[in-house]
Amino acid sequence: MSIIEELQPIFRSVFEDTGLIVTREMSANDVENWDSLNHITLIVEIELHTGLTLTTEDLMNLANVGDFIDMLESKGFIPNGAG
């Protein structure tokens, strides 16, 4: 399972869109309900899921989901069923 596949249910839940397909190119501009509150909720849910603590510095320069995935990988996150 890829990180995107593992995190997709979290994105769908936070943005209340059961049909949302998460891609590396996706950004906040692509999702109707991606506002500042849902952004924080997404970060918290992903932290809870991955067991990682993400800092403001970690998140500052992320332009899209692909950058976010790369950052999670750099912090050592391995999706369930991988590795």
C-alpha positions as a Markdown table, in Angstrom:
| # | Residue | x | y | z |
|---|---|---|---|---|
| 1 | Met | 0.0 | 0.0 | 0.0 |
| 2 | Ser | 1.3 | 3.5 | -0.8 |
| 3 | Ile | 1.2 | 6.4 | 1.5 |
| 4 | Ile | -1.4 | 8.1 | -0.6 |
| 5 | Glu | -3.6 | 5.0 | -0.5 |
| 6 | Glu | -3.2 | 4.8 | 3.2 |
| 7 | Leu | -4.0 | 8.5 | 3.8 |
| 8 | Gln | -6.9 | 8.8 | 1.3 |
| 9 | Pro | -9.5 | 7.7 | 3.9 |
| 10 | Ile | -8.3 | 10.5 | 6.2 |
| 11 | Phe | -8.6 | 13.1 | 3.4 |
| 12 | Arg | -12.1 | 11.8 | 2.5 |
| 13 | Ser | -13.2 | 12.0 | 6.1 |
| 14 | Val | -11.8 | 15.5 | 6.8 |
| 15 | Phe | -13.1 | 17.0 | 3.6 |
| 16 | Glu | -16.4 | 15.0 | 3.8 |
| 17 | Asp | -16.0 | 13.7 | 0.2 |
| 18 | Thr | -16.2 | 9.9 | -0.1 |
| 19 | Gly | -15.3 | 10.2 | -3.8 |
| 20 | Leu | -12.1 | 12.3 | -3.3 |
| 21 | Ile | -9.2 | 10.8 | -5.2 |
| 22 | Val | -5.9 | 12.0 | -3.6 |
| 23 | Thr | -3.0 | 12.6 | -6.0 |
| 24 | Arg | 0.5 | 13.9 | -5.6 |
| 25 | Glu | -0.4 | 17.0 | -7.6 |
| 26 | Met | -3.4 | 17.9 | -5.4 |
| 27 | Ser | -3.3 | 21.1 | -3.4 |
| 28 | Ala | -5.7 | 23.1 | -1.2 |
| 29 | Asn | -6.9 | 24.9 | -4.3 |
| 30 | Asp | -8.2 | 21.6 | -5.7 |
| 31 | Val | -10.5 | 20.7 | -2.8 |
| 32 | Glu | -13.7 | 22.7 | -2.1 |
| 33 | Asn | -13.7 | 22.2 | 1.7 |
| 34 | Trp | -9.9 | 22.7 | 2.2 |
| 35 | Asp | -10.0 | 25.7 | 4.4 |
| 36 | Ser | -7.7 | 26.7 | 7.3 |
| 37 | Leu | -9.7 | 24.7 | 9.9 |
| 38 | Asn | -9.8 | 21.6 | 7.8 |
| 39 | His | -6.1 | 22.0 | 7.1 |
| 40 | Ile | -5.3 | 21.8 | 10.8 |
| 41 | Thr | -7.7 | 18.9 | 11.2 |
| 42 | Leu | -6.0 | 17.1 | 8.4 |
| 43 | Ile | -2.6 | 17.6 | 9.9 |
| 44 | Val | -3.7 | 16.4 | 13.3 |
| 45 | Glu | -5.4 | 13.3 | 11.9 |
| 46 | Ile | -2.3 | 12.4 | 9.9 |
| 47 | Glu | -0.1 | 12.9 | 13.0 |
| 48 | Leu | -2.4 | 10.6 | 14.9 |
| 49 | His | -2.4 | 8.0 | 12.1 |
| 50 | Thr | 1.4 | 8.1 | 11.5 |
| 51 | Gly | 2.6 | 8.6 | 15.1 |
| 52 | Leu | 4.7 | 11.6 | 13.8 |
| 53 | Thr | 4.8 | 15.1 | 15.3 |
| 54 | Leu | 4.9 | 17.6 | 12.5 |
| 55 | Thr | 6.4 | 21.0 | 13.1 |
| 56 | Thr | 5.5 | 24.3 | 11.4 |
| 57 | Glu | 8.9 | 24.1 | 9.7 |
| 58 | Asp | 8.0 | 20.7 | 8.3 |
| 59 | Leu | 4.8 | 22.2 | 6.8 |
| 60 | Met | 5.9 | 25.6 | 5.7 |
| 61 | Asn | 7.1 | 24.9 | 2.2 |
| 62 | Leu | 4.7 | 22.2 | 1.1 |
| 63 | Ala | 3.0 | 23.1 | -2.2 |
| 64 | Asn | 1.0 | 19.9 | -2.7 |
| 65 | Val | 0.2 | 16.4 | -1.4 |
| 66 | Gly | 3.3 | 15.1 | -3.2 |
| 67 | Asp | 5.5 | 17.4 | -1.1 |
| 68 | Phe | 3.6 | 16.2 | 2.0 |
| 69 | Ile | 4.2 | 12.6 | 1.1 |
| 70 | Asp | 7.9 | 13.2 | 0.5 |
| 71 | Met | 8.2 | 14.9 | 3.9 |
| 72 | Leu | 6.5 | 12.0 | 5.7 |
| 73 | Glu | 8.9 | 9.6 | 4.0 |
| 74 | Ser | 11.8 | 11.7 | 5.0 |
| 75 | Lys | 10.6 | 11.4 | 8.6 |
| 76 | Gly | 10.6 | 7.6 | 8.3 |
| 77 | Phe | 6.9 | 6.9 | 7.8 |
| 78 | Ile | 6.3 | 3.6 | 6.1 |
| 79 | Pro | 2.7 | 2.8 | 5.1 |
| 80 | Asn | 1.0 | -0.3 | 6.5 |
| 81 | Gly | 1.8 | -3.4 | 4.4 |
| 82 | Ala | 5.0 | -1.8 | 2.9 |
| 83 | Gly | 8.5 | -2.7 | 3.6 |
